[in-house]
Each structure stands twice: as C-alpha cells, then as structure tokens.
C-alpha cells in the first residue's frame, strides 16, 4: 500500500508542479494586475494552462480518488472567483 502510494506520487509529480504553478500565477497576476505589464495577455496564457490542469483533475490525476480531485477543482476555483469578485 505504501509502496503504491509512493510510486503514484513519483509518477504524478509533474501534475502536482503544474497545479502549484498555475494557481500561484493566478494569484500573482490577479493580485498585482495594476503593476504587471500586459496582465491580460498573461491571464489568457494562464487560463489555457488552467484548462490543462482541470483536464488532468477531471481524468484522475494527480490522485486515483476522483472525490479528492473534485475537491481540488471546487476549492481552488472558488478561491479564484473570490479573488476576482471580492478583492481585498
């Protein structure tokens, strides 16, 4: 069981990195859009990358448990919407 979990983590590390990068970029650009030149262009590129991450989450990556993947989708997308709708 532990060996299978470890192998799954090693196999899925690119997906974990992609998730971290895309949501970090969302946060940085949306939080500093006034000072980032061409922020709208960056947001379009990030949106494309975000679609790829969502595709991976829907199709069983990075975990084999779809409920956990669905929680990632709901939790992270809700926070992105809150950043857009209710900026601090």
PDB file of N, CA, C and O in Angstrom, chain B, residues numbered from 101:
ATOM      1  N   UNK B 101       0.830  -1.201   0.000  1.00  0.00           N
ATOM      2  CA  UNK B 101       0.000   0.000   0.000  1.00  0.00           C
ATOM      3  C   UNK B 101       0.870   1.258   0.000  1.00  0.00           C
ATOM      4  O   UNK B 101       0.657   2.169  -0.800  1.00  0.00           O
ATOM      5  N   UNK B 102       1.851   1.298   0.905  1.00  0.00           N
ATOM      6  CA  UNK B 102       2.735   2.469   0.993  1.00  0.00           C
ATOM      7  C   UNK B 102       3.572   2.573  -0.287  1.00  0.00           C
ATOM      8  O   UNK B 102       3.770   3.668  -0.814  1.00  0.00           O
ATOM      9  N   UNK B 103       4.061   1.434  -0.784  1.00  0.00           N
ATOM     10  CA  UNK B 103       4.871   1.432  -1.992  1.00  0.00           C
ATOM     11  C   UNK B 103       4.064   1.941  -3.189  1.00  0.00           C
ATOM     12  O   UNK B 103       4.591   2.686  -4.015  1.00  0.00           O
ATOM     13  N   UNK B 104       2.799   1.548  -3.289  1.00  0.00           N
ATOM     14  CA  UNK B 104       1.939   2.013  -4.373  1.00  0.00           C
ATOM     15  C   UNK B 104       1.714   3.515  -4.272  1.00  0.00           C
ATOM     16  O   UNK B 104       1.759   4.221  -5.279  1.00  0.00           O
ATOM     17  N   UNK B 105       1.472   4.005  -3.062  1.00  0.00           N
ATOM     18  CA  UNK B 105       1.280   5.439  -2.858  1.00  0.00           C
ATOM     19  C   UNK B 105       2.538   6.211  -3.241  1.00  0.00           C
ATOM     20  O   UNK B 105       2.453   7.249  -3.898  1.00  0.00           O
ATOM     21  N   UNK B 106       3.700   5.713  -2.834  1.00  0.00           N
ATOM     22  CA  UNK B 106       4.966   6.364  -3.158  1.00  0.00           C
ATOM     23  C   UNK B 106       5.202   6.390  -4.664  1.00  0.00           C
ATOM     24  O   UNK B 106       5.638   7.406  -5.205  1.00  0.00           O
ATOM     25  N   UNK B 107       4.916   5.274  -5.346  1.00  0.00           N
ATOM     26  CA  UNK B 107       5.076   5.219  -6.797  1.00  0.00           C
ATOM     27  C   UNK B 107       4.119   6.186  -7.496  1.00  0.00           C
ATOM     28  O   UNK B 107       4.482   6.803  -8.497  1.00  0.00           O
ATOM     29  N   UNK B 108       2.902   6.319  -6.972  1.00  0.00           N
ATOM     30  CA  UNK B 108       1.932   7.233  -7.553  1.00  0.00           C
ATOM     31  C   UNK B 108       2.402   8.682  -7.406  1.00  0.00           C
ATOM     32  O   UNK B 108       2.261   9.478  -8.334  1.00  0.00           O
ATOM     33  N   UNK B 109       2.958   9.021  -6.248  1.00  0.00           N
ATOM     34  CA  UNK B 109       3.468  10.381  -6.031  1.00  0.00           C
ATOM     35  C   UNK B 109       4.635  10.668  -6.977  1.00  0.00           C
ATOM     36  O   UNK B 109       4.710  11.753  -7.554  1.00  0.00           O
ATOM     37  N   UNK B 110       5.532   9.719  -7.137  1.00  0.00           N
ATOM     38  CA  UNK B 110       6.661   9.914  -8.047  1.00  0.00           C
ATOM     39  C   UNK B 110       6.200  10.045  -9.497  1.00  0.00           C
ATOM     40  O   UNK B 110       6.760  10.828 -10.265  1.00  0.00           O
ATOM     41  N   UNK B 111       5.191   9.284  -9.862  1.00  0.00           N
ATOM     42  CA  UNK B 111       4.700   9.311 -11.235  1.00  0.00           C
ATOM     43  C   UNK B 111       3.935  10.592 -11.529  1.00  0.00           C
ATOM     44  O   UNK B 111       3.963  11.084 -12.657  1.00  0.00           O
ATOM     45  N   UNK B 112       3.255  11.135 -10.532  1.00  0.00           N
ATOM     46  CA  UNK B 112       2.395  12.298 -10.737  1.00  0.00           C
ATOM     47  C   UNK B 112       3.032  13.626 -10.348  1.00  0.00           C
ATOM     48  O   UNK B 112       2.326  14.634 -10.307  1.00  0.00           O
ATOM     49  N   UNK B 113       4.330  13.679 -10.059  1.00  0.00           N
ATOM     50  CA  UNK B 113       4.933  14.940  -9.624  1.00  0.00           C
ATOM     51  C   UNK B 113       4.786  16.048 -10.662  1.00  0.00           C
ATOM     52  O   UNK B 113       4.621  17.200 -10.260  1.00  0.00           O
ATOM     53  N   UNK B 114       4.836  15.780 -11.980  1.00  0.00           N
ATOM     54  CA  UNK B 114       4.629  16.897 -12.913  1.00  0.00           C
ATOM     55  C   UNK B 114       3.240  17.526 -12.792  1.00  0.00           C
ATOM     56  O   UNK B 114       3.087  18.733 -12.976  1.00  0.00           O
ATOM     57  N   UNK B 115       2.234  16.714 -12.484  1.00  0.00           N
ATOM     58  CA  UNK B 115       0.888  17.252 -12.315  1.00  0.00           C
ATOM     59  C   UNK B 115       0.815  18.118 -11.072  1.00  0.00           C
ATOM     60  O   UNK B 115       0.189  19.178 -11.095  1.00  0.00           O
ATOM     61  N   UNK B 116       1.442  17.687  -9.986  1.00  0.00           N
ATOM     62  CA  UNK B 116       1.456  18.493  -8.763  1.00  0.00           C
ATOM     63  C   UNK B 116       2.168  19.827  -9.005  1.00  0.00           C
ATOM     64  O   UNK B 116       1.720  20.871  -8.530  1.00  0.00           O
ATOM     65  N   UNK B 117       3.269  19.786  -9.740  1.00  0.00           N
ATOM     66  CA  UNK B 117       4.007  21.021 -10.049  1.00  0.00           C
ATOM     67  C   UNK B 117       3.145  21.939 -10.919  1.00  0.00           C
ATOM     68  O   UNK B 117       3.102  23.148 -10.691  1.00  0.00           O
ATOM     69  N   UNK B 118       2.463  21.373 -11.908  1.00  0.00           N
ATOM     70  CA  UNK B 118       1.597  22.176 -12.776  1.00  0.00           C
ATOM     71  C   UNK B 118       0.482  22.835 -11.971  1.00  0.00           C
ATOM     72  O   UNK B 118       0.171  24.006 -12.187  1.00  0.00           O
ATOM     73  N   UNK B 119      -0.122  22.092 -11.045  1.00  0.00           N
ATOM     74  CA  UNK B 119      -1.176  22.660 -10.202  1.00  0.00           C
ATOM     75  C   UNK B 119      -0.627  23.823  -9.388  1.00  0.00           C
ATOM     76  O   UNK B 119      -1.251  24.881  -9.317  1.00  0.00           O
ATOM     77  N   UNK B 120       0.521  23.636  -8.782  1.00  0.00           N
ATOM     78  CA  UNK B 120       1.122  24.698  -7.976  1.00  0.00           C
ATOM     79  C   UNK B 120       1.439  25.930  -8.825  1.00  0.00           C
ATOM     80  O   UNK B 120       1.149  27.057  -8.423  1.00  0.00           O
ATOM     81  N   UNK B 121       2.030  25.714  -9.986  1.00  0.00           N
ATOM     82  CA  UNK B 121       2.424  26.842 -10.833  1.00  0.00           C
ATOM     83  C   UNK B 121       1.215  27.616 -11.324  1.00  0.00           C
ATOM     84  O   UNK B 121       1.198  28.844 -11.252  1.00  0.00           O
ATOM     85  N   UNK B 122       0.201  26.914 -11.823  1.00  0.00           N
ATOM     86  CA  UNK B 122      -0.936  27.624 -12.415  1.00  0.00           C
ATOM     87  C   UNK B 122      -1.677  28.444 -11.366  1.00  0.00           C
ATOM     88  O   UNK B 122      -2.075  29.577 -11.638  1.00  0.00           O
ATOM     89  N   UNK B 123      -1.866  27.894 -10.186  1.00  0.00           N
ATOM     90  CA  UNK B 123      -2.612  28.646  -9.181  1.00  0.00           C
ATOM     91  C   UNK B 123      -1.771  29.739  -8.527  1.00  0.00           C
ATOM     92  O   UNK B 123      -2.314  30.746  -8.074  1.00  0.00           O
ATOM     93  N   UNK B 124      -0.473  29.555  -8.474  1.00  0.00           N
ATOM     94  CA  UNK B 124       0.398  30.626  -7.998  1.00  0.00           C
ATOM     95  C   UNK B 124       0.399  31.788  -8.992  1.00  0.00           C
ATOM     96  O   UNK B 124       0.341  32.952  -8.594  1.00  0.00           O
ATOM     97  N   UNK B 125       0.465  31.470 -10.274  1.00  0.00           N
ATOM     98  CA  UNK B 125       0.426  32.522 -11.289  1.00  0.00           C
ATOM     99  C   UNK B 125      -0.910  33.260 -11.282  1.00  0.00           C
ATOM    100  O   UNK B 125      -0.940  34.483 -11.417  1.00  0.00           O
ATOM    101  N   UNK B 126      -2.023  32.523 -11.126  1.00  0.00           N
ATOM    102  CA  UNK B 126      -3.333  33.177 -11.000  1.00  0.00           C
ATOM    103  C   UNK B 126      -3.287  34.209  -9.883  1.00  0.00           C
ATOM    104  O   UNK B 126      -3.666  35.366 -10.067  1.00  0.00           O
ATOM    105  N   UNK B 127      -2.817  33.768  -8.727  1.00  0.00           N
ATOM    106  CA  UNK B 127      -2.797  34.650  -7.561  1.00  0.00           C
ATOM    107  C   UNK B 127      -1.912  35.868  -7.801  1.00  0.00           C
ATOM    108  O   UNK B 127      -2.320  36.992  -7.513  1.00  0.00           O
ATOM    109  N   UNK B 128      -0.714  35.661  -8.319  1.00  0.00           N
ATOM    110  CA  UNK B 128       0.225  36.766  -8.516  1.00  0.00           C
ATOM    111  C   UNK B 128      -0.335  37.782  -9.508  1.00  0.00           C
ATOM    112  O   UNK B 128      -0.325  38.983  -9.237  1.00  0.00           O
ATOM    113  N   UNK B 129      -0.818  37.314 -10.645  1.00  0.00           N
ATOM    114  CA  UNK B 129      -1.308  38.248 -11.672  1.00  0.00           C
ATOM    115  C   UNK B 129      -2.567  38.959 -11.201  1.00  0.00           C
ATOM    116  O   UNK B 129      -2.691  40.170 -11.380  1.00  0.00           O
ATOM    117  N   UNK B 130      -3.501  38.231 -10.602  1.00  0.00           N
ATOM    118  CA  UNK B 130      -4.738  38.873 -10.159  1.00  0.00           C
ATOM    119  C   UNK B 130      -4.509  39.825  -8.992  1.00  0.00           C
ATOM    120  O   UNK B 130      -5.208  40.830  -8.862  1.00  0.00           O
ATOM    121  N   UNK B 131      -3.545  39.519  -8.155  1.00  0.00           N
ATOM    122  CA  UNK B 131      -3.272  40.373  -7.008  1.00  0.00           C
ATOM    123  C   UNK B 131      -2.515  41.644  -7.401  1.00  0.00           C
ATOM    124  O   UNK B 131      -2.632  42.671  -6.732  1.00  0.00           O
ATOM    125  N   UNK B 132      -1.742  41.573  -8.481  1.00  0.00           N
ATOM    126  CA  UNK B 132      -0.894  42.703  -8.885  1.00  0.00           C
ATOM    127  C   UNK B 132      -1.175  43.144 -10.318  1.00  0.00           C
ATOM    128  O   UNK B 132      -0.262  43.586 -11.016  1.00  0.00           O
ATOM    129  N   UNK B 133      -2.409  43.031 -10.759  1.00  0.00           N
ATOM    130  CA  UNK B 133      -2.699  43.322 -12.164  1.00  0.00           C
ATOM    131  C   UNK B 133      -2.438  44.778 -12.540  1.00  0.00           C
ATOM    132  O   UNK B 133      -2.198  45.072 -13.711  1.00  0.00           O
ATOM    133  N   UNK B 134      -2.480  45.700 -11.566  1.00  0.00           N
ATOM    134  CA  UNK B 134      -2.249  47.109 -11.883  1.00  0.00           C
ATOM    135  C   UNK B 134      -0.806  47.380 -12.301  1.00  0.00           C
ATOM    136  O   UNK B 134      -0.543  48.272 -13.109  1.00  0.00           O
ATOM    137  N   UNK B 135       0.125  46.607 -11.746  1.00  0.00           N
ATOM    138  CA  UNK B 135       1.539  46.886 -11.997  1.00  0.00           C
ATOM    139  C   UNK B 135       2.192  45.899 -12.971  1.00  0.00           C
ATOM    140  O   UNK B 135       3.336  46.100 -13.379  1.00  0.00           O
ATOM    141  N   UNK B 136       1.475  44.839 -13.344  1.00  0.00           N
ATOM    142  CA  UNK B 136       2.040  43.851 -14.264  1.00  0.00           C
ATOM    143  C   UNK B 136       1.741  44.296 -15.696  1.00  0.00           C
ATOM    144  O   UNK B 136       0.577  44.405 -16.083  1.00  0.00           O
ATOM    145  N   UNK B 137       2.794  44.554 -16.485  1.00  0.00           N
ATOM    146  CA  UNK B 137       2.534  44.926 -17.868  1.00  0.00           C
ATOM    147  C   UNK B 137       1.938  43.740 -18.631  1.00  0.00           C
ATOM    148  O   UNK B 137       2.354  42.596 -18.450  1.00  0.00           O
ATOM    149  N   UNK B 138       0.974  44.031 -19.473  1.00  0.00           N
ATOM    150  CA  UNK B 138       0.304  43.004 -20.276  1.00  0.00           C
ATOM    151  C   UNK B 138      -0.341  41.922 -19.418  1.00  0.00           C
ATOM    152  O   UNK B 138      -0.295  40.742 -19.763  1.00  0.00           O
ATOM    153  N   UNK B 139      -0.935  42.319 -18.315  1.00  0.00           N
ATOM    154  CA  UNK B 139      -1.567  41.361 -17.401  1.00  0.00           C
ATOM    155  C   UNK B 139      -2.647  40.556 -18.108  1.00  0.00           C
ATOM    156  O   UNK B 139      -2.801  39.366 -17.835  1.00  0.00           O
ATOM    157  N   UNK B 140      -3.392  41.176 -19.003  1.00  0.00           N
ATOM    158  CA  UNK B 140      -4.461  40.446 -19.695  1.00  0.00           C
ATOM    159  C   UNK B 140      -3.895  39.342 -20.577  1.00  0.00           C
ATOM    160  O   UNK B 140      -4.498  38.275 -20.687  1.00  0.00           O
ATOM    161  N   UNK B 141      -2.754  39.577 -21.203  1.00  0.00           N
ATOM    162  CA  UNK B 141      -2.111  38.541 -22.022  1.00  0.00           C
ATOM    163  C   UNK B 141      -1.662  37.386 -21.137  1.00  0.00           C
ATOM    164  O   UNK B 141      -1.855  36.221 -21.485  1.00  0.00           O
ATOM    165  N   UNK B 142      -1.065  37.708 -19.997  1.00  0.00           N
ATOM    166  CA  UNK B 142      -0.648  36.662 -19.065  1.00  0.00           C
ATOM    167  C   UNK B 142      -1.849  35.862 -18.562  1.00  0.00           C
ATOM    168  O   UNK B 142      -1.775  34.642 -18.414  1.00  0.00           O
ATOM    169  N   UNK B 143      -2.950  36.559 -18.302  1.00  0.00           N
ATOM    170  CA  UNK B 143      -4.141  35.854 -17.825  1.00  0.00           C
ATOM    171  C   UNK B 143      -4.696  34.897 -18.879  1.00  0.00           C
ATOM    172  O   UNK B 143      -5.197  33.826 -18.537  1.00  0.00           O
ATOM    173  N   UNK B 144      -4.614  35.269 -20.144  1.00  0.00           N
ATOM    174  CA  UNK B 144      -5.051  34.364 -21.210  1.00  0.00           C
ATOM    175  C   UNK B 144      -4.169  33.120 -21.243  1.00  0.00           C
ATOM    176  O   UNK B 144      -4.673  32.005 -21.383  1.00  0.00           O
ATOM    177  N   UNK B 145      -2.868  33.302 -21.116  1.00  0.00           N
ATOM    178  CA  UNK B 145      -1.958  32.148 -21.093  1.00  0.00           C
ATOM    179  C   UNK B 145      -2.198  31.273 -19.867  1.00  0.00           C
ATOM    180  O   UNK B 145      -2.186  30.045 -19.961  1.00  0.00           O
ATOM    181  N   UNK B 146      -2.413  31.903 -18.726  1.00  0.00           N
ATOM    182  CA  UNK B 146      -2.676  31.148 -17.503  1.00  0.00           C
ATOM    183  C   UNK B 146      -4.000  30.413 -17.620  1.00  0.00           C
ATOM    184  O   UNK B 146      -4.120  29.283 -17.147  1.00  0.00           O
ATOM    185  N   UNK B 147      -4.992  31.031 -18.237  1.00  0.00           N
ATOM    186  CA  UNK B 147      -6.286  30.373 -18.425  1.00  0.00           C
ATOM    187  C   UNK B 147      -6.136  29.117 -19.281  1.00  0.00           C
ATOM    188  O   UNK B 147      -6.783  28.105 -19.012  1.00  0.00           O
ATOM    189  N   UNK B 148      -5.305  29.171 -20.289  1.00  0.00           N
ATOM    190  CA  UNK B 148      -5.048  27.993 -21.119  1.00  0.00           C
ATOM    191  C   UNK B 148      -4.399  26.886 -20.285  1.00  0.00           C
ATOM    192  O   UNK B 148      -4.805  25.726 -20.359  1.00  0.00           O
ATOM    193  N   UNK B 149      -3.398  27.249 -19.499  1.00  0.00           N
ATOM    194  CA  UNK B 149      -2.724  26.294 -18.624  1.00  0.00           C
ATOM    195  C   UNK B 149      -3.699  25.758 -17.576  1.00  0.00           C
ATOM    196  O   UNK B 149      -3.651  24.580 -17.222  1.00  0.00           O
ATOM    197  N   UNK B 150      -4.579  26.622 -17.084  1.00  0.00           N
ATOM    198  CA  UNK B 150      -5.597  26.225 -16.111  1.00  0.00           C
ATOM    199  C   UNK B 150      -6.521  25.166 -16.711  1.00  0.00           C
ATOM    200  O   UNK B 150      -6.898  24.216 -16.025  1.00  0.00           O
ATOM    201  N   UNK B 151      -6.889  25.321 -17.984  1.00  0.00           N
ATOM    202  CA  UNK B 151      -7.713  24.319 -18.656  1.00  0.00           C
ATOM    203  C   UNK B 151      -7.026  22.973 -18.708  1.00  0.00           C
ATOM    204  O   UNK B 151      -7.681  21.941 -18.557  1.00  0.00           O
ATOM    205  N   UNK B 152      -5.721  22.959 -18.918  1.00  0.00           N
ATOM    206  CA  UNK B 152      -4.974  21.698 -18.928  1.00  0.00           C
ATOM    207  C   UNK B 152      -4.968  21.045 -17.553  1.00  0.00           C
ATOM    208  O   UNK B 152      -5.115  19.829 -17.432  1.00  0.00           O
ATOM    209  N   UNK B 153      -4.799  21.859 -16.521  1.00  0.00           N
ATOM    210  CA  UNK B 153      -4.815  21.325 -15.151  1.00  0.00           C
ATOM    211  C   UNK B 153      -6.197  20.768 -14.820  1.00  0.00           C
ATOM    212  O   UNK B 153      -6.302  19.699 -14.218  1.00  0.00           O
ATOM    213  N   UNK B 154      -7.257  21.478 -15.204  1.00  0.00           N
ATOM    214  CA  UNK B 154      -8.612  20.997 -14.952  1.00  0.00           C
ATOM    215  C   UNK B 154      -8.851  19.676 -15.674  1.00  0.00           C
ATOM    216  O   UNK B 154      -9.488  18.776 -15.127  1.00  0.00           O
ATOM    217  N   UNK B 155      -8.347  19.557 -16.892  1.00  0.00           N
ATOM    218  CA  UNK B 155      -8.472  18.317 -17.654  1.00  0.00           C
ATOM    219  C   UNK B 155      -7.820  17.159 -16.899  1.00  0.00           C
ATOM    220  O   UNK B 155      -8.394  16.076 -16.794  1.00  0.00           O
ATOM    221  N   UNK B 156      -6.624  17.396 -16.377  1.00  0.00           N
ATOM    222  CA  UNK B 156      -5.935  16.345 -15.622  1.00  0.00           C
ATOM    223  C   UNK B 156      -6.720  15.962 -14.368  1.00  0.00           C
ATOM    224  O   UNK B 156      -6.840  14.781 -14.044  1.00  0.00           O
ATOM    225  N   UNK B 157      -7.252  16.959 -13.664  1.00  0.00           N
ATOM    226  CA  UNK B 157      -8.012  16.669 -12.454  1.00  0.00           C
ATOM    227  C   UNK B 157      -9.286  15.881 -12.761  1.00  0.00           C
ATOM    228  O   UNK B 157      -9.658  14.982 -12.007  1.00  0.00           O
ATOM    229  N   UNK B 158      -9.944  16.214 -13.850  1.00  0.00           N
ATOM    230  CA  UNK B 158     -11.172  15.508 -14.222  1.00  0.00           C
ATOM    231  C   UNK B 158     -10.891  14.054 -14.587  1.00  0.00           C
ATOM    232  O   UNK B 158     -11.707  13.175 -14.311  1.00  0.00           O
ATOM    233  N   UNK B 159      -9.743  13.799 -15.203  1.00  0.00           N
ATOM    234  CA  UNK B 159      -9.435  12.451 -15.687  1.00  0.00           C
ATOM    235  C   UNK B 159      -8.534  11.651 -14.757  1.00  0.00           C
ATOM    236  O   UNK B 159      -7.787  10.787 -15.216  1.00  0.00           O
ATOM    237  N   UNK B 160      -8.592  11.928 -13.452  1.00  0.00           N
ATOM    238  CA  UNK B 160      -7.958  11.033 -12.490  1.00  0.00           C
ATOM    239  C   UNK B 160      -6.519  11.324 -12.129  1.00  0.00           C
ATOM    240  O   UNK B 160      -5.826  10.441 -11.625  1.00  0.00           O
ATOM    241  N   UNK B 161      -6.063  12.496 -12.363  1.00  0.00           N
ATOM    242  CA  UNK B 161      -4.705  12.866 -11.961  1.00  0.00           C
ATOM    243  C   UNK B 161      -4.810  14.050 -11.015  1.00  0.00           C
ATOM    244  O   UNK B 161      -5.734  14.837 -11.216  1.00  0.00           O
ATOM    245  N   UNK B 162      -4.019  14.259 -10.061  1.00  0.00           N
ATOM    246  CA  UNK B 162      -2.851  13.516  -9.628  1.00  0.00           C
ATOM    247  C   UNK B 162      -3.162  12.367  -8.667  1.00  0.00           C
ATOM    248  O   UNK B 162      -2.268  11.589  -8.334  1.00  0.00           O
ATOM    249  N   UNK B 163      -4.404  12.247  -8.221  1.00  0.00           N
ATOM    250  CA  UNK B 163      -4.743  11.116  -7.350  1.00  0.00           C
ATOM    251  C   UNK B 163      -5.683  10.181  -8.093  1.00  0.00           C
ATOM    252  O   UNK B 163      -6.325  10.571  -9.068  1.00  0.00           O
ATOM    253  N   UNK B 164      -5.756   8.962  -7.628  1.00  0.00           N
ATOM    254  CA  UNK B 164      -6.677   7.995  -8.229  1.00  0.00           C
ATOM    255  C   UNK B 164      -8.085   8.153  -7.672  1.00  0.00           C
ATOM    256  O   UNK B 164      -9.025   7.545  -8.183  1.00  0.00           O
ATOM    257  N   UNK B 165      -8.237   8.962  -6.634  1.00  0.00           N
ATOM    258  CA  UNK B 165      -9.528   9.170  -5.990  1.00  0.00           C
ATOM    259  C   UNK B 165     -10.195  10.402  -6.598  1.00  0.00           C
ATOM    260  O   UNK B 165      -9.738  11.527  -6.395  1.00  0.00           O
ATOM    261  N   UNK B 166     -11.281  10.184  -7.346  1.00  0.00           N
ATOM    262  CA  UNK B 166     -11.929  11.294  -8.037  1.00  0.00           C
ATOM    263  C   UNK B 166     -12.546  12.299  -7.073  1.00  0.00           C
ATOM    264  O   UNK B 166     -12.643  13.482  -7.396  1.00  0.00           O
ATOM    265  N   UNK B 167     -12.965  11.844  -5.891  1.00  0.00           N
ATOM    266  CA  UNK B 167     -13.542  12.774  -4.916  1.00  0.00           C
ATOM    267  C   UNK B 167     -12.498  13.795  -4.453  1.00  0.00           C
ATOM    268  O   UNK B 167     -12.812  14.972  -4.279  1.00  0.00           O
ATOM    269  N   UNK B 168     -11.278  13.347  -4.257  1.00  0.00           N
ATOM    270  CA  UNK B 168     -10.204  14.268  -3.864  1.00  0.00           C
ATOM    271  C   UNK B 168      -9.910  15.232  -5.003  1.00  0.00           C
ATOM    272  O   UNK B 168      -9.727  16.426  -4.769  1.00  0.00           O
ATOM    273  N   UNK B 169      -9.863  14.732  -6.227  1.00  0.00           N
ATOM    274  CA  UNK B 169      -9.630  15.607  -7.382  1.00  0.00           C
ATOM    275  C   UNK B 169     -10.752  16.636  -7.519  1.00  0.00           C
ATOM    276  O   UNK B 169     -10.493  17.797  -7.834  1.00  0.00           O
ATOM    277  N   UNK B 170     -11.998  16.214  -7.284  1.00  0.00           N
ATOM    278  CA  UNK B 170     -13.128  17.153  -7.345  1.00  0.00           C
ATOM    279  C   UNK B 170     -13.012  18.227  -6.273  1.00  0.00           C
ATOM    280  O   UNK B 170     -13.373  19.381  -6.506  1.00  0.00           O
ATOM    281  N   UNK B 171     -12.509  17.853  -5.093  1.00  0.00           N
ATOM    282  CA  UNK B 171     -12.303  18.855  -4.044  1.00  0.00           C
ATOM    283  C   UNK B 171     -11.277  19.897  -4.468  1.00  0.00           C
ATOM    284  O   UNK B 171     -11.442  21.085  -4.191  1.00  0.00           O
ATOM    285  N   UNK B 172     -10.212  19.451  -5.143  1.00  0.00           N
ATOM    286  CA  UNK B 172      -9.232  20.395  -5.677  1.00  0.00           C
ATOM    287  C   UNK B 172      -9.913  21.385  -6.611  1.00  0.00           C
ATOM    288  O   UNK B 172      -9.707  22.594  -6.506  1.00  0.00           O
ATOM    289  N   UNK B 173     -10.720  20.868  -7.516  1.00  0.00           N
ATOM    290  CA  UNK B 173     -11.387  21.726  -8.501  1.00  0.00           C
ATOM    291  C   UNK B 173     -12.294  22.732  -7.796  1.00  0.00           C
ATOM    292  O   UNK B 173     -12.228  23.929  -8.077  1.00  0.00           O
ATOM    293  N   UNK B 174     -13.125  22.262  -6.899  1.00  0.00           N
ATOM    294  CA  UNK B 174     -14.081  23.146  -6.231  1.00  0.00           C
ATOM    295  C   UNK B 174     -13.386  24.145  -5.313  1.00  0.00           C
ATOM    296  O   UNK B 174     -13.715  25.331  -5.328  1.00  0.00           O
ATOM    297  N   UNK B 175     -12.438  23.683  -4.523  1.00  0.00           N
ATOM    298  CA  UNK B 175     -11.754  24.554  -3.568  1.00  0.00           C
ATOM    299  C   UNK B 175     -10.965  25.650  -4.276  1.00  0.00           C
ATOM    300  O   UNK B 175     -11.090  26.828  -3.943  1.00  0.00           O
ATOM    301  N   UNK B 176     -10.169  25.262  -5.237  1.00  0.00           N
ATOM    302  CA  UNK B 176      -9.296  26.220  -5.892  1.00  0.00           C
ATOM    303  C   UNK B 176     -10.093  27.181  -6.760  1.00  0.00           C
ATOM    304  O   UNK B 176      -9.829  28.383  -6.740  1.00  0.00           O
ATOM    305  N   UNK B 177     -11.061  26.683  -7.522  1.00  0.00           N
ATOM    306  CA  UNK B 177     -11.853  27.571  -8.376  1.00  0.00           C
ATOM    307  C   UNK B 177     -12.668  28.554  -7.553  1.00  0.00           C
ATOM    308  O   UNK B 177     -12.847  29.699  -7.968  1.00  0.00           O
ATOM    309  N   UNK B 178     -13.164  28.135  -6.399  1.00  0.00           N
ATOM    310  CA  UNK B 178     -13.897  29.043  -5.526  1.00  0.00           C
ATOM    311  C   UNK B 178     -12.992  30.170  -5.053  1.00  0.00           C
ATOM    312  O   UNK B 178     -13.413  31.326  -5.006  1.00  0.00           O
ATOM    313  N   UNK B 179     -11.761  29.847  -4.704  1.00  0.00           N
ATOM    314  CA  UNK B 179     -10.839  30.878  -4.240  1.00  0.00           C
ATOM    315  C   UNK B 179     -10.438  31.831  -5.364  1.00  0.00           C
ATOM    316  O   UNK B 179     -10.251  33.023  -5.119  1.00  0.00           O
ATOM    317  N   UNK B 180     -10.306  31.331  -6.580  1.00  0.00           N
ATOM    318  CA  UNK B 180     -10.012  32.222  -7.701  1.00  0.00           C
ATOM    319  C   UNK B 180     -11.167  33.181  -7.906  1.00  0.00           C
ATOM    320  O   UNK B 180     -10.943  34.375  -8.105  1.00  0.00           O
ATOM    321  N   UNK B 181     -12.385  32.695  -7.862  1.00  0.00           N
ATOM    322  CA  UNK B 181     -13.551  33.569  -8.018  1.00  0.00           C
ATOM    323  C   UNK B 181     -13.621  34.616  -6.913  1.00  0.00           C
ATOM    324  O   UNK B 181     -13.972  35.767  -7.169  1.00  0.00           O
ATOM    325  N   UNK B 182     -13.293  34.226  -5.699  1.00  0.00           N
ATOM    326  CA  UNK B 182     -13.309  35.196  -4.596  1.00  0.00           C
ATOM    327  C   UNK B 182     -12.270  36.286  -4.796  1.00  0.00           C
ATOM    328  O   UNK B 182     -12.511  37.442  -4.450  1.00  0.00           O
ATOM    329  N   UNK B 183     -11.126  35.934  -5.347  1.00  0.00           N
ATOM    330  CA  UNK B 183     -10.091  36.936  -5.613  1.00  0.00           C
ATOM    331  C   UNK B 183     -10.590  37.920  -6.672  1.00  0.00           C
ATOM    332  O   UNK B 183     -10.359  39.124  -6.564  1.00  0.00           O
ATOM    333  N   UNK B 184     -11.277  37.401  -7.698  1.00  0.00           N
ATOM    334  CA  UNK B 184     -11.753  38.253  -8.800  1.00  0.00           C
ATOM    335  C   UNK B 184     -12.921  39.125  -8.319  1.00  0.00           C
ATOM    336  O   UNK B 184     -12.941  40.330  -8.569  1.00  0.00           O
ATOM    337  N   UNK B 185     -13.883  38.519  -7.635  1.00  0.00           N
ATOM    338  CA  UNK B 185     -15.113  39.221  -7.274  1.00  0.00           C
ATOM    339  C   UNK B 185     -14.920  40.150  -6.087  1.00  0.00           C
ATOM    340  O   UNK B 185     -15.411  41.278  -6.098  1.00  0.00           O
ATOM    341  N   UNK B 186     -14.215  39.691  -5.070  1.00  0.00           N
ATOM    342  CA  UNK B 186     -14.090  40.469  -3.830  1.00  0.00           C
ATOM    343  C   UNK B 186     -12.632  40.726  -3.501  1.00  0.00           C
ATOM    344  O   UNK B 186     -12.106  40.133  -2.560  1.00  0.00           O
ATOM    345  N   UNK B 187     -11.964  41.590  -4.245  1.00  0.00           N
ATOM    346  CA  UNK B 187     -10.555  41.865  -3.930  1.00  0.00           C
ATOM    347  C   UNK B 187     -10.418  42.570  -2.585  1.00  0.00           C
ATOM    348  O   UNK B 187     -11.263  43.373  -2.189  1.00  0.00           O
ATOM    349  N   UNK B 188      -9.361  42.253  -1.918  1.00  0.00           N
ATOM    350  CA  UNK B 188      -9.127  42.830  -0.576  1.00  0.00           C
ATOM    351  C   UNK B 188      -8.397  44.143  -0.718  1.00  0.00           C
ATOM    352  O   UNK B 188      -8.100  44.796   0.282  1.00  0.00           O
TER     353      UNK B 188
END
